Amino acid sequence: MPSKDTKHLQETLKRELWSEAGVWMQERAQTLWDGGLSDEAAALYSEFARGPALDK
C-alpha cells in the first residue's frame, strides 16, 4: 500500500477514535461539573482540546 494511502488511513482512524473519545469526554466532563468538580471537568476538557479537533 502506498505511503500516501497509509497516512490517509491513519489520519481517518485517529479522527474516528478521537471523535468517539470526545463524546465520552463531554459526557464525563458534564458529570464532573454536575457533581461540583468544576476544576476536574475543566482539566479533562483541556486535555482533549490539545488533540485533534473534536468536530472533524
LINVENRA-V244216 format. One record per residue. N is the residue number from 1. NEAR is the number of other C-alpha atoms within 12 Angstrom. D_LAST is the distance of its C-alpha to the last C-alpha in whole Angstrom. Layout:
n->N near->NEAR d_last->D_LAST
n->N near->NEAR d_last->D_LAST
This chain:
n->1 near->8 d_last->25
n->2 near->8 d_last->24
n->3 near->9 d_last->22
n->4 near->10 d_last->20
n->5 near->11 d_last->19
n->6 near->12 d_last->19
n->7 near->13 d_last->17
n->8 near->14 d_last->14
n->9 near->15 d_last->15
n->10 near->14 d_last->14
n->11 near->17 d_last->11
n->12 near->16 d_last->10
n->13 near->16 d_last->12
n->14 near->20 d_last->10
n->15 near->20 d_last->7
n->16 near->19 d_last->9
n->17 near->19 d_last->11
n->18 near->24 d_last->9
n->19 near->22 d_last->8
n->20 near->20 d_last->11
n->21 near->25 d_last->13
n->22 near->28 d_last->11
n->23 near->18 d_last->13
n->24 near->18 d_last->16
n->25 near->26 d_last->16
n->26 near->25 d_last->15
n->27 near->17 d_last->18
n->28 near->23 d_last->20
n->29 near->27 d_last->20
n->30 near->21 d_last->21
n->31 near->18 d_last->24
n->32 near->20 d_last->25
n->33 near->20 d_last->25
n->34 near->14 d_last->27
n->35 near->13 d_last->29
n->36 near->13 d_last->30
n->37 near->16 d_last->28
n->38 near->18 d_last->26
n->39 near->16 d_last->26
n->40 near->20 d_last->25
n->41 near->23 d_last->22
n->42 near->21 d_last->21
n->43 near->19 d_last->22
n->44 near->26 d_last->19
n->45 near->26 d_last->17
n->46 near->17 d_last->17
n->47 near->18 d_last->17
n->48 near->24 d_last->14
n->49 near->19 d_last->13
n->50 near->13 d_last->14
n->51 near->19 d_last->11
n->52 near->21 d_last->8
n->53 near->19 d_last->6
n->54 near->22 d_last->6
n->55 near->14 d_last->4
n->56 near->16 d_last->0
